[in-house]
Amino acid sequence: MNTFAAAPANRTARLRSLRRAVVLSAATLAMVGLSACGEGRNAPAGSPAPTTSDAPATVATAAPVSNPASATVLTGTRYYLGMTDQEAVVHAVRGNVDEVTARIPLGKGSCVRNTITISPYGERLAWVEGGANEDAGTLVTSTIDGSRKRTVERAEPFRGKANCIGSNPLVWNTNDLLMVQDGRRSVLIDVAENKPADGDAGNETLKWWSADGRNWAAVSEGKPYATGGSKVHFYHYTPPKAEAAHYDGWRVRSVSMDGRYVAVGWMNTDVSRNDGSFAVVDTTTSKVVKLPVGGEVKSIQFAADGKVLVRQATRVVVLDARFRQIGEVAEPRDVQQLTLLTYVP
């Protein structure tokens, strides 16, 4: 049994409570012309029966690593993504153990490599399978260990092909909903039901949700905004000019639970993925938050428990919701060069 695949009872209860939570006021959003559809929902107690392969993925366990600090600062699981010539490899690091939880064949082309992602609470994987030189393909979901694979078939408004190019072609809205790009349209997929979700995904671009799906950030008619409870904050951000010339703009890659803060990162000039972020912006003031770290920052993530994870070369600096340092964790050598996908408390 994969020790990281089973969610603790208290986390399952917290996820179920989201279904009853009061989310953004539709009236407030309508006043500024923004979509109120597609708010976050929780993962169900059980997934529907698979429509494709139900065989468990081949899982190899890495040797334990000694990192006692992580047991007190980060008690949950960090999920990392690595690549070989043939496979996408998902690692789970919890306490002092680094375990490989799934191996997903890359197939032909770059679709799987560019899209594989994990839901915010670490219960599902999703990716796009396409052929060589293709920029769209079949949307596939599975449980965290790569088993119970299902393909999402054509059903309006989803035309059966999901884009697989760009910096972040798949974006989660909690564990239930996944936003995909179908041509030039955004479509929300109900992963639990394995079909398009009810409602309109909206016309906003570069959308990203908080871990619980209650708040989000996006761009509307060229203007970035973020939601915080029943309020909407339009903000301005100007990235460092010296670096901006090497990229195709910036986007939000993490949203704080209250919606006030966003972590921003570059978009590549080609069509490849980019999971990094380098700064935090306060959307109520448009000011950059000064983080208590020195040196280069690889990524910044707002976790569901309110912590802020600032990843650097060989460590993760852990901050509280007010950006005060509460500790740091040395990363195992085997994952230092991998992509940190998410942290699940």
HUGI-V569893 format. One record per residue. N is the residue number from 0. SS is DSSP state (helix for helix, strand for strand, loop for the rest). PSI is psi as a letter, one per 40 degrees, with the letter a starting at -180 (* if undefined). OMEGA is omega in whole degrees, -180 to 180 (NA if undefined). Layout:
n;ss;psi;omega
N;SS;PSI;OMEGA
N;SS;PSI;OMEGA
//
This chain:
n;ss;psi;omega
0;loop;h;177
1;loop;h;-175
2;loop;e;-179
3;loop;e;-174
4;loop;d;-177
5;loop;h;-179
6;loop;h;176
7;loop;i;-177
8;helix;d;-178
9;helix;d;178
10;helix;d;177
11;helix;d;178
12;helix;d;179
13;helix;d;178
14;helix;d;-180
15;helix;d;-179
16;helix;d;180
17;helix;d;-179
18;loop;d;-178
19;loop;e;-175
20;loop;i;174
21;loop;h;-177
22;loop;a;-172
23;loop;i;176
24;loop;h;-179
25;helix;d;-180
26;helix;d;-180
27;helix;d;-180
28;helix;d;-179
29;helix;d;-180
30;helix;d;-180
31;loop;e;174
32;loop;f;-178
33;loop;i;-179
34;loop;h;175
35;loop;e;-177
36;loop;i;172
37;loop;f;178
38;loop;i;-172
39;loop;i;173
40;strand;i;-175
41;loop;i;176
42;loop;h;179
43;loop;i;-179
44;loop;d;179
45;loop;i;180
46;loop;i;176
47;loop;i;-179
48;loop;i;-178
49;loop;i;178
50;loop;e;176
51;loop;a;-174
52;loop;h;177
53;loop;e;-178
54;loop;h;179
55;loop;i;177
56;loop;i;174
57;loop;h;-174
58;loop;h;177
59;loop;h;-179
60;strand;h;179
61;loop;i;178
62;loop;i;178
63;loop;i;177
64;loop;i;-178
65;loop;h;-179
66;loop;g;-174
67;loop;d;-178
68;loop;d;-176
69;helix;d;-177
70;helix;d;-178
71;helix;d;-178
72;helix;d;178
73;loop;h;-176
74;loop;e;-179
75;loop;a;-175
76;strand;h;173
77;strand;h;-180
78;strand;h;-178
79;strand;i;178
80;strand;h;175
81;strand;i;-179
82;strand;h;166
83;loop;a;178
84;loop;d;-173
85;loop;e;-170
86;strand;i;163
87;strand;h;-173
88;strand;h;180
89;strand;h;177
90;strand;i;172
91;strand;h;179
92;strand;h;179
93;strand;h;-176
94;loop;b;-180
95;loop;f;-178
96;strand;h;174
97;strand;h;-177
98;strand;h;172
99;strand;h;-175
100;strand;d;-179
101;strand;i;173
102;strand;h;-177
103;strand;h;179
104;strand;h;-179
105;loop;d;-178
106;loop;a;180
107;loop;i;178
108;loop;a;-174
109;loop;e;-175
110;helix;d;-179
111;helix;d;-179
112;helix;d;-173
113;helix;e;-173
114;helix;d;-171
115;loop;h;-174
116;strand;i;-177
117;strand;i;-178
118;loop;i;-173
119;loop;d;-180
120;loop;e;171
121;loop;f;-178
122;loop;e;-177
123;strand;i;168
124;strand;i;174
125;strand;i;177
126;strand;i;179
127;strand;h;177
128;strand;h;-180
129;loop;i;-179
130;loop;a;180
131;loop;h;177
132;loop;e;177
133;loop;i;179
134;loop;e;175
135;strand;i;-179
136;strand;a;-176
137;strand;h;178
138;strand;h;-178
139;strand;h;175
140;strand;i;178
141;strand;i;170
142;strand;i;-170
143;loop;d;-180
144;loop;e;178
145;loop;e;179
146;loop;i;-179
147;loop;f;179
148;loop;h;176
149;strand;i;174
150;strand;i;180
151;loop;h;-175
152;loop;i;-180
153;loop;h;175
154;strand;h;-176
155;loop;h;5
156;loop;e;-180
157;strand;h;-176
158;loop;e;172
159;loop;e;179
160;loop;h;178
161;strand;h;178
162;strand;i;179
163;loop;e;178
164;loop;i;-179
165;loop;i;-173
166;loop;d;-179
167;loop;g;-176
168;loop;d;177
169;loop;h;-179
170;strand;h;-177
171;strand;i;167
172;strand;g;-168
173;strand;a;-176
174;loop;e;-174
175;loop;d;-170
176;strand;i;179
177;strand;h;178
178;strand;h;179
179;strand;i;176
180;strand;h;179
181;strand;g;-170
182;loop;b;179
183;loop;e;-179
184;strand;i;171
185;strand;h;180
186;strand;h;175
187;strand;h;178
188;strand;h;173
189;strand;g;-174
190;loop;d;-180
191;loop;d;-179
192;loop;e;179
193;loop;f;180
194;strand;i;177
195;strand;i;180
196;loop;i;175
197;loop;i;177
198;loop;i;-177
199;loop;h;179
200;loop;e;179
201;loop;i;-178
202;loop;e;180
203;loop;i;179
204;strand;i;177
205;strand;f;-176
206;strand;i;177
207;strand;h;-177
208;strand;i;168
209;loop;i;-174
210;loop;d;-179
211;loop;e;177
212;loop;e;-178
213;loop;d;-179
214;loop;i;-180
215;strand;i;174
216;strand;i;-180
217;strand;a;177
218;strand;h;179
219;strand;h;-179
220;loop;f;177
221;loop;e;-177
222;strand;h;178
223;strand;i;178
224;strand;i;175
225;strand;i;178
226;strand;i;176
227;strand;g;-173
228;loop;b;180
229;loop;e;-177
230;strand;i;176
231;strand;h;-179
232;strand;h;169
233;strand;h;-175
234;loop;i;178
235;loop;i;174
236;loop;h;177
237;loop;h;-178
238;loop;i;178
239;loop;h;-175
240;helix;d;-177
241;helix;d;-179
242;helix;d;-174
243;helix;d;-178
244;loop;e;-177
245;loop;e;-176
246;loop;i;-179
247;loop;f;179
248;loop;a;-178
249;strand;i;176
250;strand;i;176
251;strand;h;177
252;strand;e;173
253;strand;i;-178
254;strand;h;179
255;loop;i;-175
256;loop;d;179
257;loop;e;178
258;loop;e;-176
259;loop;d;-173
260;strand;i;176
261;strand;i;173
262;strand;h;-175
263;strand;i;179
264;strand;i;-177
265;strand;i;168
266;loop;h;-177
267;loop;i;179
268;loop;e;174
269;loop;a;-175
270;loop;e;-176
271;loop;i;-179
272;loop;i;174
273;loop;h;-177
274;loop;e;-175
275;loop;i;173
276;loop;i;-171
277;loop;e;-178
278;strand;i;176
279;strand;h;180
280;strand;h;173
281;strand;h;-174
282;loop;e;177
283;loop;e;-178
284;loop;e;-175
285;loop;e;179
286;strand;i;176
287;strand;h;-180
288;loop;h;177
289;loop;h;-178
290;loop;i;-178
291;loop;f;179
292;loop;i;175
293;loop;i;179
294;loop;i;-176
295;loop;i;177
296;loop;h;-180
297;loop;d;179
298;strand;i;179
299;strand;h;-179
300;strand;h;173
301;strand;h;-176
302;loop;i;-178
303;loop;d;180
304;loop;e;178
305;loop;e;179
306;loop;i;177
307;strand;h;-179
308;strand;h;178
309;strand;h;-175
310;strand;h;176
311;loop;a;-170
312;loop;d;-175
313;loop;e;-176
314;strand;i;171
315;strand;h;176
316;strand;h;-175
317;strand;h;180
318;strand;i;173
319;loop;a;-175
320;loop;e;177
321;loop;e;177
322;loop;f;173
323;loop;h;-177
324;strand;h;177
325;strand;e;177
326;strand;a;175
327;strand;i;-178
328;strand;h;174
329;strand;h;-179
330;loop;i;173
331;loop;i;-177
332;helix;d;-175
333;helix;e;-177
334;helix;e;-175
335;loop;d;-180
336;loop;e;-179
337;loop;i;178
338;strand;h;174
339;strand;h;-176
340;strand;d;-179
341;strand;i;173
342;strand;h;-180
343;strand;h;-179
344;loop;*;NA
//
